[in-house]
């Protein structure tokens, strides 16, 4: 299921994960084979999505204090 999210067709075009671009050392700008040095948020008609260049967002952290009872399926009152 997660692989489908990375390979979906409705991805917002950005030069950051285009197959025609190479990131510069500053991490903000891209060297495009077609347009030269551009901002990573730009895009053009020649955009070709490369899923290996896209960095997925970090998963959300669990907040709060949980105990073992929060994750048990049975009643904790019964002891055998």
PyMOL commands that set and color helices and strands:
alter all, ss='L'
color gray80, all
select helices_A, chain A and resi 2-6+15-17+68-71
alter helices_A, ss='H'
color red, helices_A
select strands_A, chain A and resi 21-23+29-32+36-39
alter strands_A, ss='S'
color yellow, strands_A
deselect
rebuild
show_as cartoon
